[in-house]
């Protein structure tokens, strides 16, 4: 009888310790609250996974579109018949305007019309030279300048001698102004040869290609003064693959930048 009592006491003691050491059973309200909290965590986790997936898909599509634009740039657009192309011409001080006007003198004016001349807000001389060129064309063609050409100015990103700190604000203003001009003009062709004002215009043109607003063909002709290395504007546009056709006037530049086209001296 004593053995049986000792044997029966052992399980009772163990059960008592387990009951004392265990947590109290949750009530109905507490169990419901735990289920709601668990469901909220699962929902937030699913929402975050969905957002990450959507972001990755969007980023992939944008990257594919950018690569397509880079691949497609530089290839001639298929047109059924020859027609005129609205052309944006970027002028600049320091000899850029003189070279650009020499280039325009050999172009077929009827193919590049209407023409929009853009120069920096502080560069009045370049626009005056462009007006003189257009007036000389009126004597030949008889077409009014208003019908074939417009003259505009754009803010500079940075003036000569301006500090880099204050140039951040002026660059933002210049970019916003360039965006407004490009939205207004939406040119089919852009001609530039090195002034710093062409960089935001060409960058916005590339952005318009990516989002499908307008496909503008950008032609960049490096200045003849650049013999051994590209200008800062040319180097940025070349490295970023923003332009459709990149032309240089010295053979050593062609060897250094293989994607450029050597056309000889245009002056």
C-alpha positions as CSV (number, residue, x, y, z in Angstrom):
1,X,0.0,0.0,0.0
2,X,2.8,2.5,0.8
3,X,4.4,1.8,-2.6
4,X,1.2,2.5,-4.4
5,X,0.8,5.8,-2.5
6,X,4.3,7.0,-3.4
7,X,3.8,6.2,-7.0
8,X,0.5,8.0,-7.1
9,X,2.0,11.1,-5.4
10,X,4.7,11.6,-8.0
11,X,2.4,12.4,-10.9
12,X,0.3,14.7,-8.8
13,X,3.3,16.7,-7.7
14,X,4.6,17.0,-11.3
15,X,1.2,18.1,-12.6
16,X,0.9,20.7,-9.8
17,X,4.4,22.2,-10.7
18,X,3.5,22.3,-14.3
19,X,0.2,24.0,-13.6
20,X,1.9,26.5,-11.3
21,X,4.7,27.2,-13.8
22,X,2.5,27.5,-16.9
23,X,1.0,30.8,-18.2
24,X,-2.7,31.4,-17.5
25,X,-5.0,30.6,-20.4
26,X,-6.1,33.7,-22.4
27,X,-9.6,34.8,-22.3
28,X,-11.8,35.3,-25.4
29,X,-11.1,39.0,-25.7
30,X,-7.4,38.5,-25.4
31,X,-7.3,35.7,-28.0
32,X,-9.3,37.8,-30.4
33,X,-6.9,40.7,-29.9
34,X,-3.9,38.4,-30.6
35,X,-5.6,37.2,-33.8
36,X,-6.3,40.8,-35.0
37,X,-2.7,41.9,-34.3
38,X,-1.4,38.8,-36.2
39,X,-3.6,39.6,-39.1
40,X,-2.5,43.2,-39.2
41,X,1.2,42.2,-39.3
42,X,0.5,39.8,-42.2
43,X,-1.4,42.5,-44.1
44,X,1.4,45.1,-43.6
45,X,4.0,42.5,-44.7
46,X,2.0,41.7,-47.8
47,X,1.6,45.4,-48.6
48,X,5.3,46.0,-48.3
49,X,6.1,43.1,-50.5
50,X,3.7,44.3,-53.1
51,X,5.2,47.8,-53.0
52,X,8.7,46.4,-53.4
53,X,7.6,44.2,-56.3
54,X,5.9,47.1,-58.0
55,X,9.0,49.3,-57.6
56,X,11.2,46.7,-59.1
57,X,8.9,46.1,-62.0
58,X,8.7,49.8,-62.7
59,X,12.4,50.3,-62.5
60,X,13.0,47.4,-64.9
61,X,10.5,48.8,-67.4
62,X,12.2,52.3,-67.2
63,X,15.6,50.7,-67.7
64,X,14.4,48.8,-70.7
65,X,12.9,51.9,-72.2
66,X,16.2,53.9,-71.6
67,X,18.2,51.2,-73.3
68,X,15.8,51.1,-76.2
69,X,16.1,54.9,-76.6
70,X,19.9,54.7,-76.5
71,X,19.8,51.9,-79.1
72,X,17.3,53.7,-81.3
73,X,19.0,57.0,-81.2
74,X,21.2,57.8,-84.2
75,X,19.1,55.7,-86.6
76,X,17.2,57.6,-89.3
77,X,13.4,57.9,-88.7
78,X,11.3,56.2,-91.3
79,X,9.3,58.9,-93.1
80,X,7.1,58.4,-96.1
81,X,8.1,61.6,-97.9
82,X,10.6,64.4,-97.3
83,X,9.2,67.1,-95.1
84,X,10.3,70.0,-93.0
85,X,11.5,69.5,-89.4
86,X,11.1,72.0,-86.6
87,X,14.6,72.7,-85.5
88,X,16.0,74.1,-82.3
89,X,19.4,75.8,-82.7
90,X,21.5,76.5,-79.6
91,X,23.8,79.5,-79.8
92,X,26.6,80.5,-77.5
93,X,29.3,83.1,-77.0
94,X,33.0,82.6,-77.5
95,X,32.9,81.6,-81.1
96,X,30.1,79.0,-80.9
97,X,27.6,81.2,-82.7
98,X,30.0,81.9,-85.5
99,X,30.6,78.2,-86.1
100,X,26.9,77.4,-85.9
101,X,25.9,80.1,-88.4
102,X,28.6,78.8,-90.8
103,X,27.0,75.4,-90.4
104,X,23.5,76.7,-91.1
105,X,24.7,78.4,-94.2
106,X,25.2,75.1,-96.0
107,X,21.9,73.4,-94.7
108,X,18.8,73.1,-96.7
109,X,16.7,75.8,-95.0
110,X,13.4,74.5,-96.4
111,X,14.1,71.1,-94.7
112,X,14.8,72.7,-91.3
113,X,11.8,75.0,-90.7
114,X,10.6,76.6,-88.6
115,X,13.8,77.4,-86.8
116,X,14.0,78.3,-83.1
117,X,17.2,80.1,-82.0
118,X,18.0,79.9,-78.3
119,X,20.8,81.8,-76.5
120,X,21.7,82.6,-73.0
121,X,19.8,85.5,-71.3
122,X,23.0,87.6,-71.2
123,X,24.0,86.8,-74.8
124,X,22.3,89.4,-77.0
125,X,25.0,89.4,-79.6
126,X,24.3,85.8,-80.7
127,X,20.6,86.5,-81.3
128,X,21.4,89.6,-83.3
129,X,23.7,87.6,-85.6
130,X,20.9,85.0,-86.0
131,X,18.4,87.8,-86.9
132,X,20.9,89.1,-89.5
133,X,21.2,85.7,-91.0
134,X,17.4,85.2,-91.2
135,X,17.0,88.7,-92.8
136,X,19.5,87.8,-95.5
137,X,17.4,84.6,-96.2
138,X,14.3,86.8,-96.6
139,X,15.9,88.6,-99.6
140,X,16.5,85.2,-101.3
141,X,13.3,83.3,-100.4
142,X,10.9,86.2,-99.9
143,X,9.4,84.4,-96.8
144,X,9.0,86.6,-93.7
145,X,11.2,85.9,-90.7
146,X,8.3,85.5,-88.4
147,X,7.1,82.5,-90.4
148,X,10.4,80.7,-90.5
149,X,12.3,81.7,-87.3
150,X,11.8,82.6,-83.7
151,X,14.4,83.9,-81.2
152,X,14.4,83.0,-77.5
153,X,16.6,83.3,-74.5
154,X,17.3,80.8,-71.6
155,X,18.8,81.3,-68.2
156,X,22.4,80.3,-67.7
157,X,23.2,77.4,-65.4
158,X,26.4,79.2,-64.2
159,X,27.9,82.5,-65.0
160,X,31.7,82.9,-65.5
161,X,33.3,83.3,-62.1
162,X,30.1,82.3,-60.2
163,X,30.6,80.1,-57.1
164,X,29.6,76.5,-57.2
165,X,27.3,76.9,-54.2
166,X,25.2,79.6,-55.7
167,X,25.2,77.8,-59.1
168,X,23.1,75.1,-57.6
169,X,20.1,77.4,-57.4
170,X,20.7,79.0,-60.8
171,X,21.0,75.5,-62.3
172,X,17.6,74.5,-61.0
173,X,16.1,77.7,-62.4
174,X,17.8,77.1,-65.8
175,X,16.5,73.5,-65.9
176,X,13.0,74.6,-65.1
177,X,13.2,77.2,-67.8
178,X,14.6,74.7,-70.3
179,X,11.8,72.3,-69.5
180,X,9.2,75.1,-70.2
181,X,10.9,75.9,-73.5
182,X,11.1,72.3,-74.6
183,X,7.5,71.7,-73.7
184,X,6.5,74.8,-75.7
185,X,8.7,74.1,-78.8
186,X,8.9,70.3,-78.9
187,X,11.5,70.4,-81.8
188,X,12.1,67.4,-84.0
189,X,15.8,68.3,-84.5
190,X,18.3,70.0,-82.1
191,X,21.6,71.4,-83.4
192,X,24.3,72.4,-80.9
193,X,28.0,72.8,-80.8
194,X,29.2,73.2,-77.2
195,X,27.7,76.1,-75.2
196,X,26.7,75.1,-71.7
197,X,23.1,76.0,-72.3
198,X,22.7,73.0,-74.6
199,X,23.2,70.4,-71.8
200,X,19.8,70.9,-70.0
201,X,18.0,71.2,-73.4
202,X,19.5,67.9,-74.6
203,X,18.9,66.2,-71.3
204,X,15.2,67.2,-71.4
205,X,15.0,66.0,-75.0
206,X,16.3,62.6,-73.9
207,X,13.7,62.5,-71.1
208,X,11.0,63.3,-73.6
209,X,12.1,60.3,-75.6
210,X,12.0,58.0,-72.7
211,X,8.5,59.0,-71.6
212,X,7.2,59.2,-75.2
213,X,6.4,62.9,-75.4
214,X,8.5,63.8,-78.4
215,X,11.3,62.1,-80.3
216,X,13.9,64.8,-81.0
217,X,17.0,64.0,-83.0
218,X,20.0,65.7,-81.3
219,X,23.1,66.5,-83.4
220,X,26.2,67.8,-81.7
221,X,29.1,69.3,-83.5
222,X,32.2,69.8,-81.3
223,X,33.9,73.2,-81.7
224,X,36.9,73.4,-84.0
225,X,38.8,74.8,-81.1
226,X,38.7,71.4,-79.4
227,X,41.7,69.6,-80.9
228,X,42.8,67.1,-78.3
229,X,39.9,66.8,-75.9
230,X,36.2,67.5,-75.8
231,X,34.6,70.4,-74.1
232,X,32.8,69.8,-70.8
233,X,29.4,70.0,-72.5
234,X,30.5,67.6,-75.3
235,X,32.1,65.2,-72.8
236,X,28.9,65.0,-70.7
237,X,26.6,64.4,-73.8
238,X,29.0,61.8,-75.2
239,X,29.4,59.9,-72.0
240,X,25.7,59.9,-71.2
241,X,24.8,58.9,-74.7
242,X,22.2,61.6,-75.0
243,X,22.9,62.8,-78.5
244,X,22.0,60.9,-81.7
245,X,25.0,61.9,-83.7
246,X,28.3,63.3,-82.3
247,X,30.6,65.0,-84.8
248,X,34.2,66.1,-84.3
249,X,36.5,68.1,-86.6
250,X,39.9,66.6,-85.8
251,X,41.0,63.0,-86.5
252,X,42.7,62.5,-83.1
253,X,39.3,63.1,-81.4
254,X,37.8,60.4,-83.5
255,X,40.5,58.0,-82.3
256,X,40.0,59.0,-78.7
257,X,36.2,58.9,-78.9
258,X,35.3,56.1,-81.3
259,X,31.5,56.7,-81.3
260,X,32.1,60.2,-82.7
261,X,32.0,60.9,-86.5
262,X,34.9,62.8,-88.1
263,X,33.7,65.3,-90.6
264,X,36.8,67.5,-91.1
265,X,37.0,71.2,-90.6
266,X,33.7,72.9,-91.2
267,X,34.9,76.5,-90.8
